Amino acid sequence: MKKIFLLIAGFALVFAVIKYNQPAEENTIITPAPPPSPQVAAPLEIIATGLQIPWDVDFLPDGEILVTERPGNLLVIDQEKKVIKISGVRQTAEGGLMGLAVHPEFSKNRWIYLYITSQSGRGVINRVERYRLENNDLSERTVIIDNIPGSEVHDGGQIEFGPPTPAGSGQVEHYLYISNGDAGNQSLAQDKNSLAGKILRLRDDGSLPADNPFGNAVYSMGHRNPQGLAWDSSGRLWSTEHGPSGLQTGHDELNLVEKGKNYGWPLVRGDEERAGMTKPFIHSGASETWAPAGLAFHNGKLYFAGLRGQTLYAADSQNAAAGLQKFFMKTYGRLRAVKSSAEGLYFTTSNRDGRGQPKDGDDKLILVRDPGALK
């Protein structure tokens, strides 16, 4: 009887050791189990569900979260969700209500900026509008830039304020940067006089900075469909960009964007070289497609979302050879927005955009409280 008991105990011990040493599921954050405490924050938190193709995220000084939805809704999320309908939005295959930027001096002027696809005659155009947001209502609608070439595809759509720029007498101003696709017309990306296939730079009232390189709103050119915009801790501008589709899919890019530079589309791609054109910092190659979207700089790394890649990617901005880290691969489906905040890193899903497979609760706004702990 004693031998049987010892044998059973031995099997139990072996089973416990095997179970204890099994690898954790991919993309799970492992932390020691702390004692129960209301101060302990979950490493990943779903902030909102049931969203309609969320495209961009930004934050108000009082902690409220703003989210744009492509059909034309601006969401104000706090303890509850307030929906503000934006008029004049036309949702297309890739366009609609897209980019969102809160003015750095919002506490003083209450300004927010929206990137909108709209109908113009028989065609489609994009524009950036400024509003005053107060008590969950919008007023003082002002067009900042209009008649950006639009299409069913390749509408770009990201807008972001850059670092403060000296403006004399101890003052600073904040320039607004805008990513625009080639609107399905490749040749426009190489036309300095067209706003398509470019990254633009404007003052916050829509006027031109005096040192823009081509005497118009264009800051850089030769882009196919640039998406996310973000600045690193050294004040350098980065952008994600979709490469070719169809039979030539791949060659998605992460670019270090500099004033006046030409990034080559449609004349070069990947590591191809041509005089006067700048190669990407990294690209996906011909055998992989990221379809990169939102981009954020957080604690020394560049994080960007993959739509077709269905992954959150991280890159070392100092070392292209380090390659990419990949998180949440196919866990949440298509990913769109990525934004950094004091709370951590926010990202959204985009499974209801007609190209994904919606899951329960889609689309979602998700917060990763400690991106550095991702494995």
WOQUIFEN-V945343 format. One record per run of one state. SS is the DSSP state (helix for helix, strand for strand, loop for the rest). FROM is the first residue (numbers start at 1). TO is the last residue. If there is no record, write none. Layout:
BEGIN
ss/from/to
SS/FROM/TO
SS/FROM/TO
END
This chain:
BEGIN
ss/from/to
loop/1/1
helix/2/20
loop/21/43
strand/44/48
loop/49/53
strand/54/59
loop/60/64
strand/65/69
loop/70/72
strand/73/77
loop/78/80
strand/81/85
loop/86/96
strand/97/102
loop/103/105
helix/106/109
loop/110/110
strand/111/120
loop/121/122
strand/123/134
loop/135/136
strand/137/149
loop/150/158
strand/159/168
loop/169/170
strand/171/180
loop/181/185
helix/186/190
loop/191/197
strand/198/202
loop/203/217
strand/218/221
loop/222/225
strand/226/231
loop/232/236
strand/237/241
loop/242/245
helix/246/248
loop/249/252
strand/253/257
loop/258/261
strand/262/262
loop/263/281
strand/282/283
loop/284/291
strand/292/298
loop/299/300
strand/301/306
loop/307/311
strand/312/316
loop/317/319
helix/320/322
loop/323/323
strand/324/327
loop/328/334
strand/335/341
loop/342/343
strand/344/349
loop/350/364
strand/365/368
loop/369/370
helix/371/373
loop/374/375
END
